[in-house]
Amino acid sequence: MEYYLNTPLDERTVRALKIGDIVYLTGVIVTMRDKAHSRVVEFQRRGIPLPVSIYSGVIYHCGPVVKKIDGGWEVVSCGPTTSHRMEEYESELISKYNIRMIIGKGGMGERTTETLNKIGAVYASFTGGAGVLAAQKIIGVEGVYWLELGVPEAIWCLKVKDFGPLIVTIDSNKNNIYNRIQRKALRKLRELT
């Protein structure tokens, strides 16, 4: 199935998504990489408010390439980074902020998969190496926070229109495309050996 959805996403809509579904998002998504994840979790544990609301939001594992123009920002490239690096923090972040969708590449671990199921969220993949295509779906930068972490590690709030295609690769029922492909490949390998 193909879906055109608006952020913020609600639990019922997200729980209806199945692996293999194609999603295009319109609204606001927030980028976060390793350092931002670490700081968000630290702030949450210490009760320090975040500079931006991420509650029920969409987190994109991405360090955008940007340029400053006319006092604002233009996103030049915005491809996904490897998501598994954020596995250490993701479960806690999803739980505490009711995150509804994580976007990245390469999949996430069992702990995150369990939390997606519990909270009602999904993991979706954007094709690696297509950062310029992703940037074409960004219609504005709503804000940037924690620039002291570095441009790629800062939190970027991006206004997007029909951002995608995003493939749901881990759904809220713990179905995981990566695991299915791995099992299928192993079966094939056994047949051949």
Phi, psi and chi 1 to 4 in degrees:
 res  aa     phi    psi   chi1   chi2   chi3   chi4
   1 MET       -  153.9  -62.0  -78.9  -67.0      -
   2 GLU  -119.4  133.7 -169.9  170.9  -82.5      -
   3 TYR  -128.4  139.5  -64.5   91.3      -      -
   4 TYR  -111.3  110.6  -74.0   81.3      -      -
   5 LEU  -119.5  154.3  -56.5  175.5      -      -
   6 ASN  -109.7  140.8  -65.3  -49.8      -      -
   7 THR   -89.0  150.5   66.3      -      -      -
   8 PRO   -71.8  149.2   25.4  -32.0      -      -
   9 LEU   -88.6  145.4  -58.2  170.3      -      -
  10 ASP  -100.8  159.4   64.5   78.2      -      -
  11 GLU   -59.7  -43.3 -178.6  178.2   -8.1      -
  12 ARG   -60.8  -43.4 -163.5  179.3   76.0  165.2
  13 THR   -62.9  -44.4  -60.4      -      -      -
  14 VAL   -68.3  -39.7  171.8      -      -      -
  15 ARG   -66.4  -20.3  -75.1 -161.9 -178.2  -85.3
  16 ALA   -78.8  -15.4      -      -      -      -
  17 LEU   -74.3  139.3  -62.7  173.3      -      -
  18 LYS  -121.6  156.5  -55.0  -64.8  177.5 -148.9
  19 ILE   -57.8  140.2   57.3  169.9      -      -
  20 GLY    94.1  -17.4      -      -      -      -
  21 ASP   -64.5  148.0  -75.2  -16.5      -      -
  22 ILE  -105.8  131.2  -53.6  -67.4      -      -
  23 VAL  -125.5  139.3  176.3      -      -      -
  24 TYR  -120.0  130.2  -66.1   87.8      -      -
  25 LEU  -107.9  140.5  -68.4  177.7      -      -
  26 THR  -125.6  134.2  -65.8      -      -      -
  27 GLY   136.3 -138.3      -      -      -      -
  28 VAL  -119.3  132.7  175.5      -      -      -
  29 ILE  -123.8  156.7   63.3  175.3      -      -
  30 VAL  -122.5  128.5  175.1      -      -      -
  31 THR   -86.5  145.7   70.3      -      -      -
  32 MET  -154.1  134.9  -85.3 -165.9 -139.4      -
  33 ARG  -117.1 -163.0  -70.8  172.2   46.7  120.2
  34 ASP   -52.1  -54.2  -45.4   56.0      -      -
  35 LYS   -65.2  -38.9  -70.6  179.9 -177.6  175.2
  36 ALA   -66.8  -40.9      -      -      -      -
  37 HIS   -58.5  -47.3  -87.1   73.7      -      -
  38 SER   -59.3  -44.0  173.0      -      -      -
  39 ARG   -69.8  -40.1 -172.8  179.0  -79.4 -173.3
  40 VAL   -60.1  -45.8  166.1      -      -      -
  41 VAL   -64.3  -41.9  167.8      -      -      -
  42 GLU   -61.0  -46.9  178.8 -166.4  -20.0      -
  43 PHE   -60.8  -42.8  -85.5   32.7      -      -
  44 GLN   -60.9  -45.4 -172.2  -80.1  -39.0      -
  45 ARG   -64.8  -33.1  -71.3  175.9 -177.8  170.2
  46 ARG   -92.0    0.2  -65.0  171.2   56.3 -164.0
  47 GLY    74.1   22.9      -      -      -      -
  48 ILE   -91.1  127.8  -58.5  171.0      -      -
  49 PRO   -67.0  147.6   14.2  -18.3      -      -
  50 LEU   -80.0  156.3  -59.2 -179.3      -      -
  51 PRO   -73.0  -12.2   25.2  -32.9      -      -
  52 VAL  -143.6  145.6   59.0      -      -      -
  53 SER   -77.7  127.6  173.6      -      -      -
  54 ILE  -116.2    5.7   59.5  171.2      -      -
  55 TYR   -59.5  129.7 -165.2   80.4      -      -
  56 SER    58.1   26.1  -69.1      -      -      -
  57 GLY   -93.1 -172.1      -      -      -      -
  58 VAL  -118.1  124.4  174.5      -      -      -
  59 ILE  -105.0  128.6  -57.5  -64.2      -      -
  60 TYR  -111.2  119.6 -177.0   25.0      -      -
  61 HIS   -76.0   95.2  -65.7  156.4      -      -
  62 CYS  -159.1  142.5  168.3      -      -      -
  63 GLY  -118.5   92.5      -      -      -      -
  64 PRO   -66.3  153.0   25.0  -32.6      -      -
  65 VAL   -96.1  122.9  175.8      -      -      -
  66 VAL  -130.1  161.1  -63.2      -      -      -
  67 LYS  -136.2  148.8   66.2  178.8  178.2 -177.3
  68 LYS   -90.2  127.3 -148.7  165.6 -166.5  175.1
  69 ILE  -139.4  132.9   54.2  167.1      -      -
  70 ASP    50.3   41.0  -60.7  -30.9      -      -
  71 GLY    77.6    0.0      -      -      -      -
  72 GLY  -120.4 -164.6      -      -      -      -
  73 TRP  -126.2  143.3  -62.0   93.4      -      -
  74 GLU  -120.7  130.0  178.3 -175.6  -32.2      -
  75 VAL   -86.7  121.7  178.8      -      -      -
  76 VAL   -90.9  -42.0  177.3      -      -      -
  77 SER  -146.0  146.4 -179.0      -      -      -
  78 CYS  -151.9   53.7 -165.1      -      -      -
  79 GLY   -83.5  160.8      -      -      -      -
  80 PRO   -75.4  152.2   30.0  -34.8      -      -
  81 THR  -107.3  166.7 -167.0      -      -      -
  82 THR   -63.9  119.2  -56.3      -      -      -
  83 SER   -73.2  -31.7  -65.9      -      -      -
  84 HIS   -59.4  -22.0 -157.9   74.7      -      -
  85 ARG   -61.5  -25.8  -65.7 -162.9  -33.4 -104.3
  86 MET   -92.7    4.4  -85.6   59.8   80.0      -
  87 GLU   -54.7  -38.4  179.5   67.8   15.8      -
  88 GLU   -56.7  -32.8  176.6 -177.1   -8.3      -
  89 TYR  -106.5  -21.2  -52.2  105.7      -      -
  90 GLU   -61.7  -43.0 -151.8   68.3   80.9      -
  91 SER   -59.1  -47.1  176.7      -      -      -
  92 GLU   -64.5  -41.4 -171.8  170.3  -14.0      -
  93 LEU   -64.5  -45.0 -168.3  141.8      -      -
  94 ILE   -61.1  -45.8  -66.7  167.6      -      -
  95 SER   -63.3  -47.2  -62.0      -      -      -
  96 LYS   -73.4  -28.5  -61.0  -61.3 -179.9 -174.8
  97 TYR  -115.9   10.7  -62.7  100.1      -      -
  98 ASN    49.5   42.5  -88.7    8.3      -      -
  99 ILE   -60.2  135.2  -58.8  -59.4      -      -
 100 ARG   -99.3  -23.9  -67.4  -70.6  170.9 -145.8
 101 MET  -150.1  135.1 -179.7 -178.0  -75.5      -
 102 ILE  -110.0  133.3  -58.6  -68.6      -      -
 103 ILE  -117.3  135.7  -55.8  168.1      -      -
 104 GLY  -172.4 -149.6      -      -      -      -
 105 LYS  -144.4  151.1   70.0  174.9 -178.9 -177.1
 106 GLY    89.6   -6.7      -      -      -      -
 107 GLY    87.2  174.0      -      -      -      -
 108 MET  -129.8  172.2  -59.4  -70.0  -62.2      -
 109 GLY   -87.7 -176.8      -      -      -      -
 110 GLU   -63.8  -38.3  -73.9  -55.4  -46.1      -
 111 ARG   -62.0  -44.8 -155.8  165.1  147.1 -130.9
 112 THR   -65.4  -42.0  -64.3      -      -      -
 113 THR   -58.4  -43.4  -59.8      -      -      -
 114 GLU   -60.9  -41.4  -71.4  -67.6  -29.3      -
 115 THR   -71.0  -36.8  -53.6      -      -      -
 116 LEU   -57.3  -41.9  -65.2  172.7      -      -
 117 ASN   -64.9  -45.6  170.6 -106.5      -      -
 118 LYS   -66.6  -43.6 -175.6  176.6  164.5 -169.5
 119 ILE   -85.2  -30.5  -62.7  -62.0      -      -
 120 GLY    92.1   64.8      -      -      -      -
 121 ALA  -142.6  168.4      -      -      -      -
 122 VAL  -134.5  160.8  -63.8      -      -      -
 123 TYR  -109.7  130.6  175.1   83.1      -      -
 124 ALA  -126.0  144.8      -      -      -      -
 125 SER  -103.9  140.4  -63.2      -      -      -
 126 PHE  -111.9  142.2 -171.4   89.0      -      -
 127 THR   -61.4  128.4  -57.5      -      -      -
 128 GLY   -68.3  150.2      -      -      -      -
 129 GLY    80.8    6.8      -      -      -      -
 130 ALA  -117.3   37.5      -      -      -      -
 131 GLY   -62.2  -34.0      -      -      -      -
 132 VAL   -69.7  -38.9  173.1      -      -      -
 133 LEU   -61.1  -43.9  173.2   68.0      -      -
 134 ALA   -60.4  -42.7      -      -      -      -
 135 ALA   -62.7  -29.9      -      -      -      -
 136 GLN   -67.2  -17.3  -69.4  171.1   -3.3      -
 137 LYS   -93.0   -0.6  -55.6  -66.5 -176.9  163.3
 138 ILE   -94.8  121.7  -63.8  166.3      -      -
 139 ILE  -103.6   -1.4   56.2  176.0      -      -
 140 GLY   176.7  158.0      -      -      -      -
 141 VAL  -103.5  114.9  174.8      -      -      -
 142 GLU   -79.7  -24.4  -63.5 -107.2  -53.2      -
 143 GLY   176.0  158.9      -      -      -      -
 144 VAL  -136.6  137.2   57.1      -      -      -
 145 TYR  -133.4  148.5  -53.8   93.2      -      -
 146 TRP    63.1   43.9  -63.1  -12.8      -      -
 147 LEU   -61.7  -22.1  -95.5  173.0      -      -
 148 GLU   -63.2  -16.2   69.2  -85.0   15.2      -
 149 LEU   -77.5  -11.4  -63.7  176.8      -      -
 150 GLY   109.1  151.1      -      -      -      -
 151 VAL   -56.3  -48.4  167.5      -      -      -
 152 PRO   -67.9  -27.1  -10.9   21.0      -      -
 153 GLU   -91.9   -9.8  -63.2  -74.3  -13.6      -
 154 ALA   -67.6  165.1      -      -      -      -
 155 ILE   -90.9  121.7  -68.1  178.8      -      -
 156 TRP  -112.6  125.7  -68.0   86.3      -      -
 157 CYS   -98.3  111.2  -60.0      -      -      -
 158 LEU  -110.9  129.8  -55.3  175.4      -      -
 159 LYS   -88.0  123.9 -169.8  168.2 -174.4  178.5
 160 VAL  -124.3  156.5  -62.4      -      -      -
 161 LYS  -131.5  122.6 -179.9  164.9  175.1   47.2
 162 ASP    50.4   46.4  -62.9  -26.7      -      -
 163 PHE   -70.2  120.2 -174.1   81.3      -      -
 164 GLY   159.4 -165.9      -      -      -      -
 165 PRO   -74.2  136.8   26.7  -32.0      -      -
 166 LEU  -108.1  129.9  -53.6  169.9      -      -
 167 ILE  -102.2  123.8  -58.5  170.0      -      -
 168 VAL   -69.4  114.3  176.7      -      -      -
 169 THR  -110.1  -19.7   48.2      -      -      -
 170 ILE  -133.7  117.7  -54.5  173.5      -      -
 171 ASP   -97.2 -179.6   66.8   23.9      -      -
 172 SER   -77.5   -0.7   61.9      -      -      -
 173 ASN  -103.3   18.0  -67.7  -48.3      -      -
 174 LYS    70.4   11.5  -57.0 -175.9 -166.8  176.5
 175 ASN   -73.9  136.9  -63.1  -52.4      -      -
 176 ASN  -137.2  115.0 -175.2  -37.3      -      -
 177 ILE   -60.0  -40.6  -78.2 -179.3      -      -
 178 TYR   -61.1  -43.8  -61.6  100.2      -      -
 179 ASN   -64.9  -40.4  -68.6  -12.9      -      -
 180 ARG   -62.9  -44.5  -76.1 -171.1 -179.1 -175.4
 181 ILE   -65.1  -39.2  -69.2  171.2      -      -
 182 GLN   -63.4  -44.7 -174.3  178.4   31.3      -
 183 ARG   -63.1  -42.1  -76.4 -165.4  -59.7  -90.9
 184 LYS   -62.9  -42.6 -166.8  174.2  175.9  179.8
 185 ALA   -64.8  -40.1      -      -      -      -
 186 LEU   -65.9  -39.9  -72.2  172.4      -      -
 187 ARG   -60.7  -44.9  -87.8 -161.8  -51.3  -88.2
 188 LYS   -62.3  -41.5 -133.6   19.5  168.6  179.6
 189 LEU   -62.0  -42.6 -177.6   64.0      -      -
 190 ARG   -63.1  -37.6  -82.1 -170.1 -137.6  106.1
 191 GLU   -64.1  -33.4  -72.1  172.0   19.2      -
 192 LEU   -84.8  -19.1  -63.4  170.9      -      -
 193 THR  -106.6      -   56.8      -      -      -
